[in-house]
Amino acid sequence: MPPVLIRITTVPLSLQKLITGQLPYMRSKGFEPVMVSATGPEAEAVVREQETPLIEIGMTRKITPVQDVKALWQFYRLCKKHKPAIVHSHTPKAGIIGMLGAKLAGVPVRLHTVAGLPLMETQGKTRRLLEAVEKLTYACATKVYPNSTVLKYFILESRFCGPEKIKVIGNGSSNGINTTFFSREQLITAKLEELKAQLGIKPDDFVFVFIGRLVKDKGVQELVTAFKKLQGQHPQIKLLLVGPFEQDLDPIADEILQEIKQNPAILSVGFQNDVRPYLAISQALAFPSYREGFPNVPMQAGCFDLPAIVTDINGCNEIIRQGDNGLIVPPKSVEALYAAMERLITDKAAYAHMRVQARKMIVERYEQTHFWELLLQEYRSHLKQDEGI
């Protein structure tokens, strides 16, 4: 019987986006993968795309003690039934449910990937609670994989676990990037021209694209404010926002919402399952997030030759090298963001240099199949240790 590998995330969207393609690969290498998450609209698609069954349990993305205990019990029973050799969790809630449930059920190999910590943007009792949850998650794991070097140092400095338990795979990331899929050659030029016409993008427009949830901690407020100021000097610019609003979880201010709705140069297209056409019709990425693990968006943008403006936070400041494939600015600074955006518009030589370097630097460091092979080596190594080989 092939060893059962359970991959658990809080919602099916994370299974779809964070580990795209991994599970068919692991099946081809002798594992029997099973996905676990809460219910969600992406459930059917992720089962089809990952060619793997999905078991739904009652997890939430918020702090809900009663529901969390129920979810823990569900996952414990699931482990007892399926007897996995490995449980590998992503996202904070699935981390504590997955690692604690697997440990209680006697699962030998318990792995947790850390891809960003919400506690970085919290204070007081909430922060202390989230820190306690992280420590318990890591205590229950046999190995912890932060997906960036800076995040690794944050975890060690916070004393969530010791250095012997923590490792960054390759150059970072949770899944690498499929550089063949994310390339201009995969797209039809005529379709891109249709999309530009549909959005009202003119040939001489300079388009800044943002991809992600339209929430406060992604820096959307600063981005809209900087863009509005930039419009005064550069009327030929556009801001393309690709992603859903989440006003219930991390709302942006009403005046920013109104600006997005009323400004004809701000194009908000909502969630898009395929972001490649939107990258292909843009000139630069603006990604002023407050916190990340190891974000896919700057890697995706780089594959489309886009210089990226990112904030000086973990993950972002490893993917982007200042002046080579983009610009790094302090988080939460409208002025610094404005200056970086203006530089990409006005400094033609610097922009051209960054554009040439953008794809090359991603392909060299983050090709997806290489990451999968390194992860497979981790799995096999842990199984050998468990068998005492």
C-alpha positions as CSV (number, residue, x, y, z in Angstrom):
1,M,0.0,0.0,0.0
2,P,1.4,3.4,-0.9
3,P,1.9,5.8,2.1
4,V,-1.0,8.2,2.7
5,L,-0.1,11.8,2.5
6,I,-2.7,14.3,4.0
7,R,-2.4,17.9,3.0
8,I,-4.5,20.2,5.1
9,T,-5.3,23.9,4.6
10,T,-8.1,26.0,6.2
11,V,-10.0,26.6,2.9
12,P,-9.9,24.8,-0.4
13,L,-8.7,28.0,-2.2
14,S,-5.4,27.5,-0.4
15,L,-5.1,23.9,-1.7
16,Q,-5.8,25.3,-5.1
17,K,-3.4,28.2,-5.1
18,L,-0.6,27.4,-2.6
19,I,0.3,23.9,-3.8
20,T,-0.9,23.8,-7.4
21,G,0.3,20.6,-9.1
22,Q,2.0,19.1,-6.1
23,L,-0.4,16.3,-5.4
24,P,-0.4,14.7,-8.9
25,Y,3.4,14.8,-8.7
26,M,3.5,13.1,-5.3
27,R,1.1,10.4,-6.5
28,S,3.4,9.8,-9.5
29,K,6.2,9.3,-6.9
30,G,4.4,6.6,-4.9
31,F,2.2,8.5,-2.4
32,E,-1.5,8.4,-1.9
33,P,-2.5,12.0,-1.4
34,V,-5.7,13.2,0.4
35,M,-6.8,16.8,0.8
36,V,-8.5,18.2,3.9
37,S,-10.1,21.7,4.3
38,A,-13.3,23.5,5.3
39,T,-16.0,23.7,2.7
40,G,-15.7,26.4,0.0
41,P,-16.7,27.4,-3.5
42,E,-13.4,26.1,-4.9
43,A,-13.9,22.5,-3.6
44,E,-15.0,21.0,-6.8
45,A,-12.3,22.7,-8.9
46,V,-9.5,21.7,-6.6
47,V,-10.5,18.1,-6.6
48,R,-10.4,18.1,-10.4
49,E,-7.2,20.1,-10.7
50,Q,-5.2,18.2,-8.0
51,E,-6.8,14.8,-9.1
52,T,-7.2,14.1,-5.4
53,P,-10.1,13.5,-3.0
54,L,-11.1,16.3,-0.6
55,I,-12.5,15.7,2.8
56,E,-14.2,18.7,4.4
57,I,-14.2,19.5,8.1
58,G,-15.6,22.4,10.0
59,M,-12.7,24.8,10.2
60,T,-13.0,28.6,10.2
61,R,-10.5,31.4,9.4
62,K,-11.5,33.3,12.6
63,I,-10.9,32.5,16.3
64,T,-13.9,30.2,17.1
65,P,-13.0,28.0,20.1
66,V,-16.1,25.7,20.0
67,Q,-15.9,25.1,16.3
68,D,-12.2,24.7,16.5
69,V,-12.5,21.9,19.1
70,K,-15.1,20.2,16.9
71,A,-12.7,20.4,13.9
72,L,-9.9,19.0,15.9
73,W,-12.0,16.0,16.9
74,Q,-13.0,15.5,13.2
75,F,-9.4,15.6,12.1
76,Y,-8.3,13.2,14.8
77,R,-10.9,10.7,13.7
78,L,-9.9,11.2,10.1
79,C,-6.3,10.4,10.9
80,K,-7.3,7.3,12.8
81,K,-9.3,6.1,9.8
82,H,-6.8,6.8,7.0
83,K,-3.6,6.2,9.0
84,P,-1.5,8.7,7.1
85,A,2.3,8.3,7.0
86,I,2.6,12.1,6.7
87,V,0.3,15.1,7.6
88,H,1.5,18.3,6.0
89,S,-0.3,21.5,7.0
90,H,-0.5,25.1,5.6
91,T,-2.1,28.2,7.0
92,P,-2.5,29.0,10.8
93,K,-5.8,27.4,11.6
94,A,-5.1,24.2,9.6
95,G,-1.7,24.2,11.2
96,I,-2.9,23.9,14.8
97,I,-5.8,21.5,13.8
98,G,-3.5,19.4,11.6
99,M,-0.4,19.2,13.8
100,L,-2.2,18.7,17.2
101,G,-4.8,16.3,15.7
102,A,-2.0,14.3,13.9
103,K,0.1,14.1,17.1
104,L,-2.8,12.9,19.2
105,A,-3.6,10.3,16.5
106,G,0.0,9.0,16.5
107,V,0.9,10.1,12.9
108,P,4.7,9.6,12.7
109,V,5.6,12.5,10.3
110,R,4.0,15.9,10.9
111,L,5.1,18.8,8.7
112,H,3.9,22.4,8.8
113,T,4.7,25.1,6.2
114,V,4.6,28.7,7.5
115,A,3.6,31.1,4.7
116,G,3.0,34.3,6.5
117,L,2.0,35.1,10.1
118,P,-1.2,37.2,10.7
119,L,0.0,37.8,14.3
120,M,2.6,40.2,12.8
121,E,-0.2,42.8,12.4
122,T,-1.9,42.2,15.8
123,Q,-1.3,43.5,19.3
124,G,-2.3,42.8,22.9
125,K,-4.3,39.8,23.9
126,T,-4.9,38.7,20.3
127,R,-1.2,38.6,19.5
128,R,-0.4,36.7,22.7
129,L,-3.1,34.1,21.8
130,L,-1.9,33.7,18.3
131,E,1.7,33.4,19.5
132,A,0.7,30.6,21.9
133,V,-1.1,28.8,19.0
134,E,2.0,29.0,16.8
135,K,4.2,27.6,19.6
136,L,1.8,24.7,20.2
137,T,1.6,24.1,16.4
138,Y,5.4,23.9,16.1
139,A,5.7,21.8,19.3
140,C,3.4,19.2,17.7
141,A,5.2,19.2,14.3
142,T,8.2,17.1,13.6
143,K,9.5,19.7,11.1
144,V,8.6,23.4,10.4
145,Y,9.1,24.9,6.9
146,P,9.0,28.7,6.8
147,N,8.8,29.6,3.1
148,S,11.4,32.4,3.4
149,T,14.7,33.0,5.2
150,V,13.5,36.2,6.9
151,L,10.4,34.3,8.2
152,K,12.7,31.6,9.6
153,Y,14.7,34.2,11.5
154,F,11.5,35.8,12.8
155,I,10.3,32.4,14.1
156,L,13.7,31.7,15.8
157,E,13.8,35.2,17.4
158,S,10.3,34.8,18.6
159,R,11.3,31.4,20.1
160,F,8.4,29.6,18.6
161,C,10.7,26.6,18.2
162,G,14.4,25.7,18.1
163,P,16.8,25.8,15.1
164,E,16.9,22.0,14.8
165,K,13.2,21.9,13.9
166,I,13.2,24.5,11.2
167,K,14.3,24.5,7.5
168,V,13.7,26.6,4.4
169,I,13.3,24.4,1.3
170,G,15.5,25.6,-1.6
171,N,15.5,29.4,-2.1
172,G,12.1,29.7,-0.4
173,S,8.5,29.6,-1.6
174,S,5.7,27.1,-0.9
175,N,5.5,25.7,-4.4
176,G,8.0,27.4,-6.7
177,I,6.5,28.6,-9.9
178,N,5.7,27.0,-13.2
179,T,7.7,29.3,-15.4
180,T,6.4,27.6,-18.6
181,F,2.7,28.2,-17.6
182,F,3.5,31.8,-16.6
183,S,4.9,33.0,-19.9
184,R,3.7,35.2,-22.7
185,E,4.1,32.3,-25.2
186,Q,1.0,30.7,-23.6
187,L,-1.3,33.6,-24.4
188,I,-3.0,34.7,-27.6
189,T,-2.1,38.3,-28.6
190,A,-5.5,39.0,-30.1
191,K,-7.2,38.0,-26.9
192,L,-4.9,40.4,-25.0
193,E,-5.8,43.2,-27.3
194,E,-9.5,42.4,-26.8
195,L,-9.0,42.6,-23.0
196,K,-7.2,45.9,-23.2
197,A,-10.0,47.3,-25.4
198,Q,-12.6,46.0,-22.9
199,L,-10.9,47.7,-20.0
200,G,-10.2,50.9,-21.9
201,I,-6.4,50.6,-21.8
202,K,-4.8,52.7,-24.6
203,P,-1.5,51.9,-26.3
204,D,0.4,54.6,-24.4
205,D,-1.0,53.8,-21.0
206,F,1.4,52.7,-18.2
207,V,-0.5,50.1,-16.2
208,F,0.4,49.2,-12.6
209,V,-1.2,45.9,-11.6
210,F,-2.0,44.7,-8.1
211,I,-3.1,41.0,-7.6
212,G,-4.4,39.9,-4.2
213,R,-7.2,40.4,-1.7
214,L,-8.3,44.0,-1.6
215,V,-7.8,44.4,2.1
216,K,-6.0,46.8,4.4
217,D,-3.0,44.6,5.2
218,K,-2.2,44.2,1.5
219,G,-1.4,47.9,1.3
220,V,-4.4,48.7,-0.9
221,Q,-5.1,52.0,0.9
222,E,-1.5,53.3,0.4
223,L,-1.6,52.1,-3.2
224,V,-4.8,53.9,-4.2
225,T,-3.6,57.1,-2.4
226,A,-0.2,57.0,-4.1
227,F,-1.8,56.3,-7.5
228,K,-4.3,59.2,-7.1
229,K,-1.4,61.6,-6.4
230,L,0.6,60.2,-9.3
231,Q,-2.3,60.8,-11.7
232,G,-1.9,64.5,-11.3
233,Q,1.5,64.4,-13.0
234,H,1.0,61.4,-15.3
235,P,-2.5,61.2,-16.7
236,Q,-1.7,58.2,-18.9
237,I,-1.4,55.8,-16.1
238,K,-3.9,53.1,-15.0
239,L,-4.2,51.0,-11.8
240,L,-5.5,47.4,-12.4
241,L,-6.8,45.7,-9.3
242,V,-7.2,41.9,-9.6
243,G,-8.8,40.4,-6.5
244,P,-11.8,40.2,-4.3
245,F,-12.9,42.7,-1.6
246,E,-13.0,41.2,2.0
247,Q,-14.6,43.9,4.0
248,D,-15.7,41.5,6.7
249,L,-12.1,40.4,7.6
250,D,-9.8,43.3,7.0
251,P,-11.8,46.3,5.6
252,I,-10.3,49.2,3.7
253,A,-11.6,52.7,4.5
254,D,-14.8,53.9,2.9
255,E,-13.1,56.8,1.1
256,I,-10.7,54.3,-0.5
257,L,-13.6,52.2,-1.6
258,Q,-15.2,55.2,-3.2
259,E,-12.1,56.2,-5.0
260,I,-11.8,52.7,-6.5
261,K,-15.4,52.9,-7.7
262,Q,-15.4,56.5,-9.0
263,N,-11.9,56.9,-10.5
264,P,-12.0,55.9,-14.2
265,A,-8.3,55.1,-14.2
266,I,-8.7,52.4,-11.5
267,L,-9.9,49.2,-13.0
268,S,-11.2,46.7,-10.4
269,V,-11.9,43.3,-12.1
270,G,-12.5,41.2,-9.0
271,F,-11.1,37.6,-8.5
272,Q,-9.7,36.0,-11.6
273,N,-8.9,32.3,-11.8
274,D,-6.3,33.0,-14.4
275,V,-4.2,36.2,-13.7
276,R,-1.8,35.7,-16.6
277,P,-3.7,38.0,-19.1
278,Y,-3.8,40.8,-16.6
279,L,0.0,40.5,-16.0
280,A,0.6,40.4,-19.8
281,I,-1.2,43.7,-20.4
282,S,0.6,45.6,-17.5
283,Q,3.9,47.4,-17.3
284,A,4.7,46.9,-13.6
285,L,3.5,45.2,-10.4
286,A,2.7,47.3,-7.3
287,F,2.5,45.0,-4.3
288,P,2.8,47.1,-1.1
289,S,1.7,44.4,1.4
290,Y,2.3,44.7,5.2
291,R,3.1,41.0,5.7
292,E,3.7,37.9,3.5
293,G,5.2,34.5,3.8
294,F,6.7,34.0,0.3
295,P,4.2,35.5,-2.1
296,N,3.5,34.0,-5.5
297,V,2.4,37.3,-7.1
298,P,5.9,38.9,-7.5
299,M,7.2,35.6,-9.0
300,Q,4.3,35.5,-11.4
301,A,4.8,39.1,-12.4
302,G,8.5,38.5,-12.9
303,C,7.7,35.7,-15.4
304,F,5.9,38.3,-17.5
305,D,8.9,40.7,-17.5
306,L,7.3,43.1,-15.0
307,P,9.5,45.0,-12.6
308,A,7.9,44.8,-9.1
309,I,7.5,47.4,-6.4
310,V,7.3,45.5,-3.1
311,T,7.6,46.3,0.5
312,D,10.6,45.5,2.7
313,I,9.1,42.4,4.3
314,N,10.0,38.8,4.3
315,G,9.6,37.0,1.1
316,C,9.2,40.1,-1.0
317,N,12.7,41.3,-0.1
318,E,14.1,38.0,-1.1
319,I,12.4,37.7,-4.5
320,I,13.1,41.3,-5.5
321,R,16.6,42.7,-5.5
322,Q,16.7,46.4,-5.3
323,G,17.3,48.0,-8.7
324,D,17.7,44.6,-10.5
325,N,14.2,43.2,-10.9
326,G,12.3,45.8,-9.0
327,L,12.2,48.3,-6.2
328,I,11.8,47.8,-2.4
329,V,10.0,50.4,-0.3
330,P,9.1,50.6,3.4
331,P,5.6,49.2,4.3
332,K,2.8,51.7,5.0
333,S,4.6,54.6,3.3
334,V,2.5,56.4,0.7
335,E,5.5,58.8,-0.1
336,A,8.0,55.9,-0.8
337,L,5.4,54.0,-2.9
338,Y,4.6,57.2,-4.9
339,A,8.3,57.8,-5.5
340,A,9.0,54.2,-6.7
341,M,6.0,54.3,-9.0
342,E,7.1,57.6,-10.5
343,R,10.6,56.3,-11.0
344,L,9.3,53.3,-13.1
345,I,7.4,55.8,-15.3
346,T,10.1,58.4,-15.7
347,D,13.5,56.6,-15.5
348,K,13.4,54.7,-18.8
349,A,16.9,53.2,-18.4
350,A,16.3,51.8,-15.0
351,Y,12.9,50.4,-16.1
352,A,14.4,48.8,-19.1
353,H,17.2,47.1,-17.0
354,M,14.7,45.8,-14.5
355,R,12.4,44.5,-17.2
356,V,15.2,42.5,-18.9
357,Q,16.2,41.0,-15.5
358,A,12.7,40.2,-14.2
359,R,12.0,36.8,-15.8
360,K,15.6,35.6,-15.8
361,M,15.9,36.0,-12.0
362,I,12.7,34.1,-11.3
363,V,13.5,31.2,-13.7
364,E,17.0,30.7,-12.2
365,R,15.8,30.6,-8.5
366,Y,12.3,29.4,-8.3
367,E,11.4,26.9,-11.1
368,Q,8.6,24.7,-9.7
369,T,9.7,21.2,-10.7
370,H,13.0,21.7,-8.8
371,F,11.0,22.7,-5.7
372,W,8.8,19.6,-5.9
373,E,11.9,17.4,-6.1
374,L,13.3,19.0,-3.0
375,L,10.0,18.5,-1.1
376,L,9.9,14.9,-2.2
377,Q,13.4,14.4,-0.8
378,E,12.1,15.8,2.5
379,Y,9.2,13.4,2.6
380,R,11.4,10.4,1.8
381,S,14.0,11.5,4.4
382,H,11.4,11.7,7.1
383,L,9.8,8.4,6.3
384,K,13.3,6.7,6.4
385,Q,13.9,8.3,9.8
386,D,10.6,7.0,11.0
387,E,11.4,3.5,9.8
388,G,14.8,3.7,11.5
389,I,16.7,3.3,8.2
